Amino acid sequence: MREGRRSGQPAEGLAHQALRHCREDENRLSRFLFTMIGREGAENVVALLREKYRSGLAAAVNELRTSD
């Protein structure tokens, strides 16, 4: 991650890249939620969590970049 925060890649791109590595866990969570709250509910929860984590990761990268 240190290389990424020093790269010229935008923080949003780094966050997207990091979340792609979590796709298997995301799918597992989605399947679990599907059994509990149905397809639409599972899709909504996963989309909300994805956006929350993406924006948080991007903010963290930006903060780390400004502290260097």
N, C-alpha and C positions, 0 to 999 in steps of 0.2 A: 504493500500500500504506500510505503514511503516514496517509491519511484513514481507512483501515480499522482501523488499530491504535488510533486515537483514537476510533473510533465505539463505540457501545454494543453492537455485534454481538459475540457470543461468539467467542472465538478458534477454536473448532471450526468455526463457520459460515464464518469467513473462510478457513480452511484448505480446507474443502469447496469454496468458491467458487473459490479459486485452482486447485485440482486439476481443476475442470470445464474450465478453459481449456486443460488439457493432454490432453484427451480424444482428440484426433486422434493425438498422439504415443503415447498409451497403446494405442490401437487398432492402430497400426503395430507396436509392440512385441509385442502379443498375437499378431498374424498371424505375425510372425517366429518367436516361440516355439512357436506351433502347429506350424510346419513342422519344428521341431527336437525338441520333446518331447511333442507331442500336445495335444489340447484341454484335458484335465483338468490337465495340468502347467502349461500356459500360463495357465489361469484361476487356479490356485493362486499362481503366481509374481506375476502382475499384482495379485491381491488382497493379497498380502503387501507388495508394493512400495507400493500405494496406502495401506495402513494405516500403513506406516512413514513415508511422506512426509506424510500427514495429521497424524499425531501430532507429527512434527518441526516442521511449519509452525505448528501450534497452540502448541507450546512456545516457538517463536521469537517469535510474536506476544505471548504472555504475558510473556516476558522483556523484550521491547522496551517493552511497556506499563509494566512496573514500573521500567524505567530512566528513564522520562520524568519 
